[in-house]
Amino acid sequence: MSGGLEGKVAVVTGGAQGIGRAIAEGLEAAGATVAVADLSPPADGIRADVSSEEDVQRLTDEVVARHGGLDILINNAGLYASLAMRPFTEIPLEEWRRVMDVNVASMFLASRAAVPLMRERGGGKIVNISSGTPFRGVPFLLHYVTSKGAIVAFTRALAKELGRDGIHVNCVAPGFTLSKGVEEHPEVIEALRDVSVSGRTLQRDQVPEDVVGAVVFLCTGAADFITGQTMVIDGGQYFH
């Protein structure tokens, strides 16, 4: 993809690998200046635990110091492949809370820090990365699926609050994706790959690059009359 985001500054959380990295590269190809935030960032990235209020504030301060402002926030960081699939009665409360902190509270903290910077620029774009799982009711990952459903609600409510500021808030919900993080957990692939592919209208593996076009589009002026929406990208496994 090329063009459409020249002069824009973007932050991608969880952008060091997988879907986040693909999105960061797509935004750069479209002309944006991209800051990658991650626990293990690339050399030019920013180390941040986005479930930490202090880290998120430091992240946005660093972006302003480096690039002068912020126009685009991609809330991508999240826990998934490292989570064990098990009945909900066996999920420890500590693990439940950690998933909610990383997958949901991080988006609240990052958006809260980013919005004042976007208001200074006269508007902005926030894209939250959810999942197709809450639409299908996938079992044995109740904390993960619940957190991803919360992101859809978060997107809708925040879009209503920020419309008058010219800040668009949308959501992208990928299907089961063969990202680097997933490939490091063969048990996850064994449990979910075949059932996901067989249920798709487009029956092939989903890769991180499949998500990029929609995210970049939602960040451009071509999407200036779109807000509060969730786009499911799963090869037609679920029609949303």
C-alpha positions as CSV (number, residue, x, y, z in Angstrom):
1,M,0.0,0.0,0.0
2,S,1.3,3.5,-0.7
3,G,0.2,7.1,0.0
4,G,-2.5,8.7,2.0
5,L,-0.8,9.1,5.4
6,E,2.1,11.5,4.6
7,G,2.8,13.8,7.5
8,K,0.9,11.6,10.0
9,V,2.4,10.2,13.2
10,A,1.2,6.8,14.4
11,V,1.8,4.6,17.4
12,V,1.3,0.9,17.1
13,T,1.2,-1.0,20.5
14,G,2.5,-4.5,20.4
15,G,4.1,-3.7,17.1
16,A,7.3,-5.7,17.4
17,Q,6.0,-8.8,15.7
18,G,2.9,-10.5,14.2
19,I,-0.1,-8.5,13.3
20,G,1.3,-5.4,15.0
21,R,4.5,-5.5,13.0
22,A,2.6,-6.0,9.7
23,I,0.4,-3.0,10.5
24,A,3.3,-0.8,11.4
25,E,5.0,-1.7,8.1
26,G,1.7,-1.0,6.2
27,L,1.3,2.4,7.8
28,E,4.9,3.3,7.0
29,A,4.4,2.2,3.4
30,A,1.4,4.6,3.3
31,G,3.6,7.5,4.3
32,A,3.2,7.7,8.1
33,T,5.9,8.0,10.7
34,V,5.4,5.1,13.0
35,A,6.5,4.6,16.6
36,V,6.4,0.9,17.7
37,A,5.7,0.3,21.4
38,D,6.4,-3.1,22.8
39,L,7.9,-5.0,25.7
40,S,10.7,-6.0,23.4
41,P,10.7,-3.2,20.8
42,P,12.9,-2.9,17.7
43,A,16.0,-0.7,18.0
44,D,14.1,2.4,17.1
45,G,11.0,1.5,19.0
46,I,9.9,2.4,22.5
47,R,9.7,-0.1,25.4
48,A,6.4,0.1,27.2
49,D,4.1,-2.1,29.2
50,V,0.8,-0.6,27.9
51,S,-1.1,-2.0,30.9
52,S,1.0,0.4,33.0
53,E,-0.4,4.0,33.3
54,E,3.2,5.3,33.9
55,D,4.6,3.5,30.9
56,V,1.8,4.8,28.6
57,Q,2.4,8.4,29.7
58,R,6.1,8.0,29.1
59,L,5.3,6.5,25.7
60,T,3.2,9.4,24.5
61,D,5.7,11.9,25.9
62,E,8.5,10.2,24.0
63,V,6.4,10.2,20.7
64,V,5.8,14.0,21.1
65,A,9.5,14.6,21.9
66,R,10.5,12.6,18.8
67,H,7.8,13.5,16.3
68,G,6.0,16.6,17.6
69,G,2.5,15.1,18.0
70,L,0.2,12.1,17.3
71,D,-2.4,11.5,14.7
72,I,-3.0,7.7,14.7
73,L,-3.2,5.1,17.5
74,I,-3.4,1.4,16.8
75,N,-4.3,-0.4,20.0
76,N,-3.0,-3.9,19.1
77,A,-1.1,-5.2,22.2
78,G,-2.7,-8.2,23.7
79,L,-2.3,-11.6,25.3
80,Y,-3.5,-14.7,23.3
81,A,-1.3,-17.5,22.2
82,S,0.5,-17.9,25.5
83,L,-2.9,-18.6,27.2
84,A,-3.8,-22.2,28.0
85,M,-7.1,-23.3,26.6
86,R,-9.1,-24.7,29.5
87,P,-12.6,-24.7,31.1
88,F,-13.5,-21.4,32.6
89,T,-13.6,-23.0,36.1
90,E,-9.9,-23.6,35.9
91,I,-8.9,-20.0,35.0
92,P,-7.1,-18.4,37.9
93,L,-8.4,-15.0,38.9
94,E,-5.0,-13.5,38.6
95,E,-4.7,-14.7,35.0
96,W,-8.2,-13.3,34.2
97,R,-7.2,-9.9,35.6
98,R,-3.9,-9.9,33.7
99,V,-5.8,-10.6,30.4
100,M,-8.2,-7.7,31.1
101,D,-5.3,-5.4,32.0
102,V,-3.3,-6.1,28.9
103,N,-6.2,-6.6,26.4
104,V,-8.7,-3.9,27.5
105,A,-7.2,-1.5,30.2
106,S,-4.3,-0.9,27.9
107,M,-6.6,0.5,25.2
108,F,-8.2,2.8,27.8
109,L,-4.9,4.1,29.0
110,A,-3.4,4.5,25.5
111,S,-6.5,6.3,24.2
112,R,-6.7,8.5,27.3
113,A,-3.1,9.6,26.7
114,A,-3.4,10.0,22.9
115,V,-6.7,11.9,22.6
116,P,-5.5,15.2,24.0
117,L,-2.6,15.1,21.4
118,M,-5.1,14.3,18.6
119,R,-7.3,17.2,19.7
120,E,-4.3,19.5,19.4
121,R,-4.0,18.3,15.7
122,G,-7.7,18.8,15.0
123,G,-8.6,15.1,14.9
124,G,-7.2,11.6,14.6
125,K,-7.8,8.0,14.1
126,I,-7.9,5.2,16.7
127,V,-8.1,1.6,15.5
128,N,-8.6,-1.2,18.1
129,I,-7.7,-4.8,17.3
130,S,-10.3,-7.2,18.6
131,S,-10.9,-10.8,17.4
132,G,-13.5,-12.8,15.6
133,T,-13.9,-15.0,18.7
134,P,-16.6,-13.1,20.5
135,F,-18.9,-13.2,17.5
136,R,-18.5,-17.0,17.3
137,G,-18.5,-17.8,21.1
138,V,-15.2,-19.7,21.0
139,P,-15.0,-21.9,24.2
140,F,-12.1,-22.6,26.6
141,L,-10.7,-19.1,26.4
142,L,-13.3,-17.2,28.3
143,H,-11.1,-14.4,29.6
144,Y,-9.6,-13.8,26.1
145,V,-13.0,-13.9,24.3
146,T,-14.6,-11.7,27.0
147,S,-11.8,-9.2,26.6
148,K,-12.1,-9.0,22.9
149,G,-15.9,-8.5,23.1
150,A,-15.2,-5.7,25.5
151,I,-13.1,-4.0,22.9
152,V,-16.0,-3.8,20.5
153,A,-18.1,-2.1,23.2
154,F,-15.2,0.2,24.1
155,T,-14.9,1.2,20.4
156,R,-18.6,2.1,20.1
157,A,-18.8,4.1,23.3
158,L,-15.5,6.0,22.7
159,A,-16.5,6.8,19.1
160,K,-19.7,8.5,20.4
161,E,-17.6,10.5,22.9
162,L,-15.0,11.7,20.4
163,G,-17.0,12.3,17.2
164,R,-17.3,16.1,17.9
165,D,-13.5,16.2,18.1
166,G,-13.0,14.7,14.7
167,I,-11.5,11.6,16.2
168,H,-12.6,8.4,14.5
169,V,-12.6,5.2,16.5
170,N,-13.0,1.9,14.7
171,C,-12.2,-1.8,15.3
172,V,-10.8,-4.6,13.3
173,A,-11.5,-8.2,14.3
174,P,-9.1,-10.8,12.7
175,G,-9.8,-14.5,12.6
176,F,-7.2,-17.1,13.7
177,T,-4.0,-15.8,12.3
178,L,-0.7,-17.6,11.8
179,S,1.5,-15.0,13.4
180,K,4.9,-15.5,14.9
181,G,3.4,-15.6,18.4
182,V,0.9,-18.3,17.4
183,E,3.6,-20.3,15.6
184,E,5.6,-20.5,18.8
185,H,2.7,-22.5,20.3
186,P,2.0,-25.7,18.3
187,E,-0.7,-26.8,20.6
188,V,-2.7,-23.7,19.7
189,I,-2.3,-24.4,16.0
190,E,-3.3,-28.0,16.5
191,A,-6.5,-27.0,18.3
192,L,-7.6,-24.1,16.1
193,R,-6.0,-24.1,12.6
194,D,-8.1,-26.8,10.8
195,V,-11.4,-25.8,12.3
196,S,-10.8,-22.2,11.4
197,V,-9.8,-22.8,7.8
198,S,-12.6,-25.3,7.1
199,G,-15.2,-22.8,8.4
200,R,-14.0,-20.0,6.1
201,T,-15.5,-19.0,2.8
202,L,-11.9,-18.4,1.6
203,Q,-10.3,-21.6,2.8
204,R,-6.7,-20.8,3.5
205,D,-4.5,-19.8,6.4
206,Q,-4.9,-16.2,7.6
207,V,-1.6,-14.3,7.9
208,P,-0.9,-10.9,9.5
209,E,-0.7,-9.1,6.2
210,D,-4.4,-9.9,5.6
211,V,-5.3,-7.4,8.3
212,V,-3.2,-4.5,7.1
213,G,-5.3,-3.1,4.3
214,A,-8.4,-2.6,6.4
215,V,-6.4,-0.9,9.2
216,V,-4.5,1.5,6.9
217,F,-7.8,2.3,5.1
218,L,-9.5,3.2,8.4
219,C,-6.5,5.6,9.1
220,T,-6.8,7.5,5.9
221,G,-9.1,10.3,4.7
222,A,-11.1,7.8,2.7
223,A,-12.6,6.6,6.0
224,D,-13.5,10.0,7.3
225,F,-17.2,9.2,7.6
226,I,-16.7,5.9,9.3
227,T,-16.6,5.6,13.1
228,G,-17.8,3.2,15.8
229,Q,-17.6,0.2,13.4
230,T,-16.1,-3.3,13.7
231,M,-14.7,-5.0,10.6
232,V,-14.4,-8.8,10.9
233,I,-11.5,-10.1,8.7
234,D,-11.5,-13.8,8.8
235,G,-11.9,-15.0,5.2
236,G,-15.7,-15.2,5.6
237,Q,-15.9,-17.5,8.6
238,Y,-18.3,-15.1,10.2
239,F,-20.5,-12.6,8.4
240,H,-20.8,-9.5,10.6
